[in-house]
C-alpha cells in the first residue's frame, strides 16, 4: 500500500464546496419554516405541471417505443417532482394538524 497523503486545509474544503454544484435541492422539509414550505409547495406544483407538459409534448412528437430513453428520463423527472410535491403537502398537513392539536389559533 502507498503512503497516506496529508491534506492541506485548502484540499479539505474543496469537497464541501462541491456539494453546492448539485442540480437538486436538499429536501429536508421538516427543518423548513411553514412560510418556506408553502412557497416550495407552489414551486413544486408548477414544476410538476411543467414536467407533465414536457412529457406529453415529447410523446406527441416521438411515439413511445421500447427503449426510448428520453421519454423514460422525462417520466423519472416527473415522478421525482410529484414525490417531492406530495412530501411537502404531507409536511404542511402534519404541521397544521399539530397546531390544531396544541390548540393554537
Secondary structure by P-SEA (a helix, b strand, c coil): cccbbbbcccccaaaaaaaacccccccccccccaaaaaaaaaaaaaaaaaaaaaaaaaaaaccccccaaaaaaaaaaaaaaaaaaaaaaaaaaaaaaaaaaaccc
